[in-house]
Amino acid sequence: MKKLVLADRTLQTDKAAFVMGIVNVTPDSFYAESRAGAGCRAIDYALRLIDEGADILDIGGESTRPGSDYVDAEEEIRRVVPLVQEIRKHNRTVAISVDTRKSAVMQAALDAGADILNDVSALEDDEALFPLCARSGIPVILMHKRGIPQNMQANTAYRDVFSEVDEYLAARAELAVSRGIAADKIIVDPGIGFGKDAAGNSTLILHCGELCKGRYPVLMALSRKTVIGALLQRGSSPVPPEERLFGTVAADILAVQGGASLIRVHDVKPAVDTMTLLEKISILDGGLAKA
């Protein structure tokens, strides 16, 4: 049984990893099927992911795909907060993560019932997030990226991709603790596709559990990303997002066997089935470490 301590309760799962379902209230996320829309359509989408077994919903009001544009806090709040409020009217227990870099957005989301901050900037973009997260006692996901969405794929060369990502995440986690965020509320994310090439992404997938010497849970966000399409390339063309489900499932299995505790996915039901089977096989076999 895996556990994740939130501010006011403990989340538990009997799967091999927590499944975080993606709910994009954006018009430009890279995978069109993940755009939940607004109003009734968005709440129906979110509730369907809960019914399919999502442990966590990750709500995003600003796309951070390569080439995406900045969204101001007011617009992001307008997109995110009504959905958080509506989810809480229907479900009081599912964990809600908000994918934002802005303290104003996170404060409004917390007031509406959110539980987790998922920050692609690892608290670099808004210093006010440090005291907000420390005061509220919420888990914080710190992600590695290089550059900003507009240019992050322009430089994917590293001396040693694992060491550099590891050093960055360890430093950000250490800073967060020094600013009052409890160490047991930190989750790290190596940022697959955020300034890495296929080789670098592959290294991080296979060795993610070694990040920060295993001190923090690891979130892996692999779902339908460009690296999946590139590795599944057919002829001279990468596989499009619509055809990356099976590749995603395979990559998630490798990541969890490599030490990931949470997976962020567009396709909740396949992920739930996969993580349930992994856990049951692990129990029956006495642990995947033998494999």
N, C-alpha and C positions, 0 to 999 in steps of 0.2 A: 504493500500500500504506500503510494507516494503522497507526500503532504506539502502544501504551500500555505504559509501563514499570511493571511491578509490582515488588515487593520482591526477587523472586528470578528473574524471567524477563521477557521482553518479549512482550506480546500483539500479534498482527498480524491484520489483516483485509484482504481484497481487495474488500470491499464499500464502498459510499459512506459508511457509518457503522457503528460497532460496534453489534451488536444485543444488548441486555440483556433477557433473559427474566425475567418476574416470577414468583416462587414464594412465595405467601403461606401461611404456616403459622399463620393466624389464622382465627377463626370469624366475623369481621365485616368483612372487606374489602368494598369497595362492589360489586365485580363477583364474583358468586358463583362463576363458572366458574374464577376464579383461586385459589380456596381449595384448596390442595393436600392438605389434611388432615394426617394424621400417619402415621408408620410406613411400611409398604410402599407405601401409596398416594402419599405425599409423594415417596419416592425414585423411584417409577415416573414421576410427573409431571415431576420434575426431569430424569431421564434422557431422557424424550421431548423436552423442550425442547433438550437437547444434540444429540440425533439430528436435530432440525429445523434445527440450524445456529446456535444461540445462541452468541455469543462469551463472554458473561458471564451468570451467573445471579445475580439479586438476590433474596436471601432475607429476608423480613420476618416478624418475630414480634409486631409491634405495628402495628395499623392506624392511619394518620394521616389517614384521610378526615375530612371535616367532621363534627363531632359525636362522633368516636370518643373512647373512654376511655383513660386512662393504663394501661399494663401494667408491673408491677414487673420488675426485672432478673431475679430468680429464675425467674419464669414465662417471660420472654422467652428466657432461656438454655435452659430445658427444651424450648421449641418449636424453637429454631433450631439449637443445637449438634449434636444427634443427626443432623439432616439433612445438615449440613456434613460430618460424619464419614462418613456413608454415601455421599455423592457422591464423596468422596475415595477410598473403597474401589474405586469403579468408574471414576473418571476423575481423573487427576492433573494435567491440563493446562487444563481449562476454568477461566476466572477466576470466583471466587465473591465477590460483593459482599454485604455485610450491611447492611440498612436498619435502623439503630438510632441512638439518641441517648445511649447509655449505655456508659461505658468498661468496666464489668464484662462486659457482653454482648460487646463487641468483643474484649476480651482472650480470653474463652473461645472465641469464633469463630476468632480468629487461631490459637490453640493447636490447633484442630480442622482448620485448613487454609484459612481464608478469606484473601482477597487485597486487598479494597477496602472502605473505609468509605463508606456512603451516609447522610449525616446531614442530616435535614430541618431541624435547628436550626443548621446551619453552625457546629458546635462551641460553641454558646452554652449548651446545657443541662448539659454536663458538662465542666468545665475539665480533668479528668484525661485527656480524649481528646487534648489537645495533645501531651503527652510520649509517650503511647502511640503515636500515629501517627508522630511524629518518630523515635522509637526503632525502630519496626518498618519504616519506609520504605515504607509502603503508600500508594497513591493515596487521596485524600480528596475526596469530592463534597460541596461546600458549597451548600446550597439556600437560596433566599430564601423566607420566609413572613412573614405578618403575624399576630401573635397566636398562639393555640394552637388545636388542632383543634376544640375546643368552640365557639370564637367567631370563627375566622379569616375567615368569610364575612360577618361583621356590618359590616365597614368595608372597602369595596373602592374608595374614592375616593382618587385620587392627584393631586398637582399635575402631575407628569409621570412616568407609570409607568415608562418605560424608564430615565430618569435616576435615580429613587429606587432601583430594583432594582439598577442598575449601581453606584451609589455604595455600597450595602450590600455587594454581593458583592466589590467591590474592597477595601473596608475589612476584610472577614472574611479574604480571601485575604492581604492585607498582614499582618494579625495572625498568621495561621497561619505565614507565613514567618518573622516575628519570633520565633515560639515554636519554631522548629526544623524545621518541615515544609518540604521542598524545594519550590521553585516549580514544578518539572516534575512534581510529584505532585498538583497541585491541579486539580480539575475543578469547574466552576460549573454550577448549575442554577437557572434563573429562577423555578422553583416555580409552574408553570402550575396554576391552580385553588386556590392557597394564598393567599387574600386578594386575589384579582383578579376583575374582571368580564370579560365576553366581549371587550370592546374592549381592555382591558389585556392579556389573554391573547393576543389576535391580534397586537398590536404586538410582544410579546415573541417570539412564534413567528417572525414575519417578520424580526426584526432580532437574533435571538439571537447570531449570530456577532460582533456589535459589542460585546457585553458585555465589560467590562474591557479594551477596546481590542484584543480578540482574543488576549490573552496566554495564556489558558487554554482547554483543550477545553471544549465545552459539552455537557452532557447535557440532552436534552429528554424529559420524561416526560408524554406526551400521551394515552396509551392509554385509550380508552373513557371519558375524563373528562367531567364535567358540561358543560364548555364545548363539547365535540363535540356532545353531545345538544342543547344550547341553540342552537347554530348550525344544526343540522339540523332544527330545530323543524318539526313538521308540524301545521298548524292552531294550536291553542293549547297543544299538549303537546310538551315536549321528547322527543327520541328516547331510549328507554331504553338502558342499557349494552349489552344483548344485541344491539342493532342499530347499534352505533357503529363497527364494524370498518372499513368503507370510508371513513368520515369520518376515522378515525384514520390510515389509510394516506395520505390526502390531506394531512393536517396534518403528518405526519412528512416527507413529500416537501418541503413548503414549509420546514419547519424545517431540513432538511439543506441545501437550496439556500440557506437563510439563514445557514448556517455551523455547524450542529450536527455534532458528531463522534460522538455516541452517542445512541441512542434506546432508551427503556425501554418494553417492550411486553408485553401479555398474549399476543398472537398471533404467535409466533415465525416460523413458516413464511411467512406473507404478508409479514412485515417483511424476512425474508432475501431473498425473491424481489424485493421492491421495491428494496432497497438494492443488490442485485446488478445489477439492470437499470439503476439510476441510474448506477452506476459504469461499466458497459460502454458506455452511451450517452455518458457524459462522455468516455471514452477515445476512442471512435470519432469524436466531434464535436470533440475537442480541448479540452473543458472546458465545464462547465455555465455558466460566466461569460458565454458568448456568448448564452445564452438570454434 
